[in-house]
Protein backbone atom coordinates (compact mmCIF):
# COMPACT_ATOMS: atom_id res chain seq x y z
CA UNK A 1 0.00 0.00 0.00
CA UNK A 2 2.72 2.51 0.98
CA UNK A 3 4.76 1.53 -2.06
CA UNK A 4 1.77 2.20 -4.32
CA UNK A 5 1.46 5.64 -2.75
CA UNK A 6 5.09 6.45 -3.62
CA UNK A 7 4.81 4.97 -7.13
CA UNK A 8 1.81 7.13 -7.96
CA UNK A 9 3.76 10.20 -6.83
CA UNK A 10 7.12 9.44 -8.43
CA UNK A 11 7.81 12.97 -9.62
CA UNK A 12 7.32 14.56 -6.20
CA UNK A 13 9.27 11.83 -4.47
CA UNK A 14 12.14 12.20 -6.96
CA UNK A 15 12.24 15.92 -6.18
CA UNK A 16 12.52 15.09 -2.48
CA UNK A 17 15.40 12.71 -3.15
CA UNK A 18 17.30 15.30 -5.22
CA UNK A 19 17.17 18.03 -2.57
CA UNK A 20 18.44 17.26 0.93
CA UNK A 21 16.84 20.50 2.20
CA UNK A 22 13.32 19.13 1.73
CA UNK A 23 11.75 17.34 4.67
CA UNK A 24 9.99 14.03 4.15
CA UNK A 25 7.10 15.15 6.35
CA UNK A 26 5.29 18.41 6.96
CA UNK A 27 5.53 18.44 10.77
CA UNK A 28 7.13 21.89 10.81
CA UNK A 29 4.26 23.35 8.78
CA UNK A 30 1.70 21.65 11.00
CA UNK A 31 3.33 23.06 14.14
CA UNK A 32 3.44 26.56 12.73
CA UNK A 33 -0.22 26.38 11.65
CA UNK A 34 -1.13 25.50 15.22
CA UNK A 35 -0.43 29.16 16.11
CA UNK A 36 -3.14 30.24 13.71
CA UNK A 37 -5.64 27.71 15.01
CA UNK A 38 -4.98 28.57 18.64
CA UNK A 39 -5.14 32.28 17.89
CA UNK A 40 -8.31 32.07 15.82
CA UNK A 41 -10.58 33.04 18.73
CA UNK A 42 -8.24 35.89 19.60
CA UNK A 43 -8.62 37.33 16.10
CA UNK A 44 -12.25 38.12 16.87
CA UNK A 45 -10.97 40.77 19.26
CA UNK A 46 -8.63 42.48 16.80
CA UNK A 47 -11.27 45.14 16.20
CA UNK A 48 -11.39 44.89 12.44
CA UNK A 49 -10.31 42.87 9.45
CA UNK A 50 -7.28 45.16 9.12
CA UNK A 51 -6.40 44.55 12.78
CA UNK A 52 -6.58 40.80 12.21
CA UNK A 53 -4.34 41.12 9.13
CA UNK A 54 -1.77 43.03 11.17
CA UNK A 55 -1.94 40.45 13.96
CA UNK A 56 -1.27 37.72 11.39
CA UNK A 57 1.81 39.61 10.20
CA UNK A 58 3.12 39.88 13.76
CA UNK A 59 2.51 36.14 14.37
CA UNK A 60 4.30 35.34 11.13
CA UNK A 61 7.30 37.50 12.03
CA UNK A 62 7.48 35.95 15.51
CA UNK A 63 7.38 32.43 14.06
CA UNK A 64 10.09 33.33 11.54
CA UNK A 65 12.30 34.72 14.30
CA UNK A 66 11.90 31.58 16.38
CA UNK A 67 12.59 29.40 13.36
CA UNK A 68 15.90 31.13 12.59
CA UNK A 69 16.98 31.30 16.22
CA UNK A 70 16.47 34.88 17.34
CA UNK A 71 14.28 36.14 20.15
CA UNK A 72 11.11 37.75 18.67
CA UNK A 73 11.10 40.46 21.34
CA UNK A 74 14.73 41.30 20.69
CA UNK A 75 13.97 41.40 16.95
CA UNK A 76 11.05 43.81 17.49
CA UNK A 77 13.19 46.07 19.68
CA UNK A 78 15.93 46.12 17.04
CA UNK A 79 13.41 47.03 14.31
CA UNK A 80 12.08 49.86 16.49
CA UNK A 81 15.63 51.08 17.18
CA UNK A 82 16.47 51.10 13.46
CA UNK A 83 13.24 52.85 12.53
CA UNK A 84 13.75 55.55 15.15
CA UNK A 85 17.30 56.13 13.89
CA UNK A 86 16.32 56.12 10.20
CA UNK A 87 12.66 56.37 9.21
CA UNK A 88 13.64 55.68 5.58
CA UNK A 89 14.89 52.12 6.26
CA UNK A 90 14.22 49.79 3.37
CA UNK A 91 11.64 47.16 4.46
CA UNK A 92 13.76 44.26 3.16
CA UNK A 93 16.57 45.38 5.50
CA UNK A 94 14.23 44.89 8.48
CA UNK A 95 13.31 41.28 7.72
CA UNK A 96 14.22 38.75 10.43
CA UNK A 97 16.84 36.90 8.36
CA UNK A 98 18.70 40.16 7.66
CA UNK A 99 18.74 41.19 11.30
CA UNK A 100 19.63 37.65 12.39
CA UNK A 101 22.85 37.89 10.37
CA UNK A 102 23.95 40.66 12.75
CA UNK A 103 22.52 39.10 15.93
CA UNK A 104 24.17 35.77 15.28
CA UNK A 105 27.60 37.17 14.37
CA UNK A 106 30.24 36.07 16.85
CA UNK A 107 31.19 38.95 19.12
CA UNK A 108 34.85 39.93 18.92
C-alpha positions as a Markdown table, in Angstrom:
| # | Residue | x | y | z |
|---|---|---|---|---|
| 1 | Unk | 0.0 | 0.0 | 0.0 |
| 2 | Unk | 2.7 | 2.5 | 1.0 |
| 3 | Unk | 4.8 | 1.5 | -2.1 |
| 4 | Unk | 1.8 | 2.2 | -4.3 |
| 5 | Unk | 1.5 | 5.6 | -2.8 |
| 6 | Unk | 5.1 | 6.5 | -3.6 |
| 7 | Unk | 4.8 | 5.0 | -7.1 |
| 8 | Unk | 1.8 | 7.1 | -8.0 |
| 9 | Unk | 3.8 | 10.2 | -6.8 |
| 10 | Unk | 7.1 | 9.4 | -8.4 |
| 11 | Unk | 7.8 | 13.0 | -9.6 |
| 12 | Unk | 7.3 | 14.6 | -6.2 |
| 13 | Unk | 9.3 | 11.8 | -4.5 |
| 14 | Unk | 12.1 | 12.2 | -7.0 |
| 15 | Unk | 12.2 | 15.9 | -6.2 |
| 16 | Unk | 12.5 | 15.1 | -2.5 |
| 17 | Unk | 15.4 | 12.7 | -3.1 |
| 18 | Unk | 17.3 | 15.3 | -5.2 |
| 19 | Unk | 17.2 | 18.0 | -2.6 |
| 20 | Unk | 18.4 | 17.3 | 0.9 |
| 21 | Unk | 16.8 | 20.5 | 2.2 |
| 22 | Unk | 13.3 | 19.1 | 1.7 |
| 23 | Unk | 11.8 | 17.3 | 4.7 |
| 24 | Unk | 10.0 | 14.0 | 4.2 |
| 25 | Unk | 7.1 | 15.2 | 6.4 |
| 26 | Unk | 5.3 | 18.4 | 7.0 |
| 27 | Unk | 5.5 | 18.4 | 10.8 |
| 28 | Unk | 7.1 | 21.9 | 10.8 |
| 29 | Unk | 4.3 | 23.4 | 8.8 |
| 30 | Unk | 1.7 | 21.7 | 11.0 |
| 31 | Unk | 3.3 | 23.1 | 14.1 |
| 32 | Unk | 3.4 | 26.6 | 12.7 |
| 33 | Unk | -0.2 | 26.4 | 11.6 |
| 34 | Unk | -1.1 | 25.5 | 15.2 |
| 35 | Unk | -0.4 | 29.2 | 16.1 |
| 36 | Unk | -3.1 | 30.2 | 13.7 |
| 37 | Unk | -5.6 | 27.7 | 15.0 |
| 38 | Unk | -5.0 | 28.6 | 18.6 |
| 39 | Unk | -5.1 | 32.3 | 17.9 |
| 40 | Unk | -8.3 | 32.1 | 15.8 |
| 41 | Unk | -10.6 | 33.0 | 18.7 |
| 42 | Unk | -8.2 | 35.9 | 19.6 |
| 43 | Unk | -8.6 | 37.3 | 16.1 |
| 44 | Unk | -12.2 | 38.1 | 16.9 |
| 45 | Unk | -11.0 | 40.8 | 19.3 |
| 46 | Unk | -8.6 | 42.5 | 16.8 |
| 47 | Unk | -11.3 | 45.1 | 16.2 |
| 48 | Unk | -11.4 | 44.9 | 12.4 |
| 49 | Unk | -10.3 | 42.9 | 9.5 |
| 50 | Unk | -7.3 | 45.2 | 9.1 |
| 51 | Unk | -6.4 | 44.5 | 12.8 |
| 52 | Unk | -6.6 | 40.8 | 12.2 |
| 53 | Unk | -4.3 | 41.1 | 9.1 |
| 54 | Unk | -1.8 | 43.0 | 11.2 |
| 55 | Unk | -1.9 | 40.4 | 14.0 |
| 56 | Unk | -1.3 | 37.7 | 11.4 |
| 57 | Unk | 1.8 | 39.6 | 10.2 |
| 58 | Unk | 3.1 | 39.9 | 13.8 |
| 59 | Unk | 2.5 | 36.1 | 14.4 |
| 60 | Unk | 4.3 | 35.3 | 11.1 |
| 61 | Unk | 7.3 | 37.5 | 12.0 |
| 62 | Unk | 7.5 | 35.9 | 15.5 |
| 63 | Unk | 7.4 | 32.4 | 14.1 |
| 64 | Unk | 10.1 | 33.3 | 11.5 |
| 65 | Unk | 12.3 | 34.7 | 14.3 |
| 66 | Unk | 11.9 | 31.6 | 16.4 |
| 67 | Unk | 12.6 | 29.4 | 13.4 |
| 68 | Unk | 15.9 | 31.1 | 12.6 |
| 69 | Unk | 17.0 | 31.3 | 16.2 |
| 70 | Unk | 16.5 | 34.9 | 17.3 |
| 71 | Unk | 14.3 | 36.1 | 20.1 |
| 72 | Unk | 11.1 | 37.7 | 18.7 |
| 73 | Unk | 11.1 | 40.5 | 21.3 |
| 74 | Unk | 14.7 | 41.3 | 20.7 |
| 75 | Unk | 14.0 | 41.4 | 17.0 |
| 76 | Unk | 11.0 | 43.8 | 17.5 |
| 77 | Unk | 13.2 | 46.1 | 19.7 |
| 78 | Unk | 15.9 | 46.1 | 17.0 |
| 79 | Unk | 13.4 | 47.0 | 14.3 |
| 80 | Unk | 12.1 | 49.9 | 16.5 |
| 81 | Unk | 15.6 | 51.1 | 17.2 |
| 82 | Unk | 16.5 | 51.1 | 13.5 |
| 83 | Unk | 13.2 | 52.9 | 12.5 |
| 84 | Unk | 13.7 | 55.5 | 15.1 |
| 85 | Unk | 17.3 | 56.1 | 13.9 |
| 86 | Unk | 16.3 | 56.1 | 10.2 |
| 87 | Unk | 12.7 | 56.4 | 9.2 |
| 88 | Unk | 13.6 | 55.7 | 5.6 |
| 89 | Unk | 14.9 | 52.1 | 6.3 |
| 90 | Unk | 14.2 | 49.8 | 3.4 |
| 91 | Unk | 11.6 | 47.2 | 4.5 |
| 92 | Unk | 13.8 | 44.3 | 3.2 |
| 93 | Unk | 16.6 | 45.4 | 5.5 |
| 94 | Unk | 14.2 | 44.9 | 8.5 |
| 95 | Unk | 13.3 | 41.3 | 7.7 |
| 96 | Unk | 14.2 | 38.7 | 10.4 |
| 97 | Unk | 16.8 | 36.9 | 8.4 |
| 98 | Unk | 18.7 | 40.2 | 7.7 |
| 99 | Unk | 18.7 | 41.2 | 11.3 |
| 100 | Unk | 19.6 | 37.6 | 12.4 |
| 101 | Unk | 22.8 | 37.9 | 10.4 |
| 102 | Unk | 23.9 | 40.7 | 12.7 |
| 103 | Unk | 22.5 | 39.1 | 15.9 |
| 104 | Unk | 24.2 | 35.8 | 15.3 |
| 105 | Unk | 27.6 | 37.2 | 14.4 |
| 106 | Unk | 30.2 | 36.1 | 16.8 |
| 107 | Unk | 31.2 | 39.0 | 19.1 |
| 108 | Unk | 34.8 | 39.9 | 18.9 |
